[in-house]
Amino acid sequence: MSKRPAPHPSGRSPERPPAGNATYEMEVMGVQADPQSGAPMVFLRGKQDKRELAMFIGPFEAQAIALPLQGVRPPRPYTHDLMLEALHRLKAKVKRVAITGIRENTYFASLVLDVQGQELVLDARPSDAIALALREDAPILAAEAAFARSPRPAQGAGERGAP
């Protein structure tokens, strides 16, 4: 198995933080609807420096993130549970995820797998990567570039918990 990143369907390679770019281990604080737009957001905070990162996500992704945060295991597997089960049966596990940056108001992430001792890097949406990391208890990292334009919730957004 090669250590090189898997090719992306678009032909570009998965995002990686540039060499020398600082990364920060993050914790997921929760998901909440933005008070102005109603769109779901996921909130992360640096474990060491307490920097915050907020990203708009879809409603299904919000639920996929909220379930493991609440300790809920659905009676039947959801998509992320199924993906994790498939990875485990193929002798792979989620090693870490990295939110690598933002371009044109879109965040990018890498899903780093350990496949029988070899590292495999896949391009992923941050919300999917976070949902998998929470289920696997894998570290969530954010590159410095990801903090460039993190949206701020509207005033009065209150506590950042699950909806």
Buried (B, 14 or more C-beta within 10 A) or exposed (E): EEEEBBEEEEEEBBBBBEEEEEBBBBEBBBBBBBEEEEEBBBBBBBEEEEBBBBBBBEEBBBBBBBBBBEEEEEEEEBEBBEBBEEBEEEEBBBBBBBBBBBEEEEBBBBBBBBBEEEBBBBBBBBBBBBBBBBBBEBBBBBBBBBBEEBBEBEEEBEEBEBE
